[in-house]
Amino acid sequence: MLYLNKIASYLPPGRGQVMAMAEGLHLTPATATLYQKVYGLDTIALAETETLGDLLDQALTRILPAEESERKRIRYIFHCHAAPCVCPAGAELVSTLQRKHRLQHAVAVGLAQDQCATPLTALRLAELLLHDEDDDAQVLLLTGEISFQQRLRVIPNTTIIGDASAACLVGKRGDRNAVLTLAQRKFEHAAVQPTTPGIPVPATSYGDDLIHVIRDALEAVSMKIEDLALVLVHNVNAISWKFFARNFPCSPDLLYLDNIARAGHCFTSDPFINYCDAVQAGKLQPGDHFMMVSVGTTSTFAAVVLRH
């Protein structure tokens, strides 16, 4: 069994209002209103002066233990990102951070195979690599990227991307956030974006496939959705989750949607940002069962059930 022993997140101080950003994003006033009023996106987190390295550095600073012996337990670093490339070829992004934070001993890799769902599906690789390691060995999941151009900032008819970072220490033992199961499906037919331009209804296959993977996760641990204290969503938009709540069905109050309006969809960092804010708000208590859910644009759907 895996444990998410410590989770930290970082949102840069910059913020943009959707209506004010419309012209720069080539959105008509009507489309910007759609994103705000229907999709629930209001304020977007922006790294106005910070680089991606700065964002990742902030996440690491918040999560890494001060003791050298504790840092030595980190055997692997996974930088999980949605875009295939997040820095110029040859740039020493993660290795620079390794030197700064005394993590040169760890093996670092970049993962982007499932786009925004990558940090959840990467738990399988973490479990595999930790199998033959000491019981106190850990994997550091590092998420974060910056939308440095309009093409990355907007997913048409779906969401607006925010800038953020997060980090998670994964181990074979711990006293919180036990990973009870990971359900993963890849639907080649699924479409993340609505099929009819301008109509704010997610494609039918997307909603159905989301329901399927969440049911897979619940069935694996013989639970009902009512047994969960909270579902930590990916912050793509509010309306798709409202449709989910109606069709699953479940109470909308079970879904943590607060950061959709506050930060936008922050690529791979959403589950960890939502976890940190939910814990701070007192929405998760020791022993509570909860779920993290994310979807990648390659139509990979992932759901993880955990015990806090």
Salt bridges, closest charged atoms under 4 A:
ASP57 OD2 - LYS100 NZ 2.88
ASP57 OD1 - HIS101 NE2 2.57
GLU68 OE1 - ARG102 NE 2.57
GLU70 OE1 - ARG73 NH1 3.17
GLU92 OE1 - ARG99 NH2 3.03
ASP132 OD1 - HIS131 ND1 2.95
GLU133 OE1 - ARG75 NE 3.22
ASP134 OD2 - ARG75 NH2 3.25
ASP135 OD1 - LYS172 NZ 3.84
ASP136 OD2 - ARG73 NE 3.44
ASP163 OD1 - ARG153 NH1 3.13
ASP175 OD1 - ARG176 NE 3.71
ASP209 OD2 - HIS189 NE2 3.21
ASP216 OD2 - ARG185 NE 2.46
ASP270 OD2 - HIS265 ND1 2.49
ASP277 OD2 - ARG262 NH2 3.65
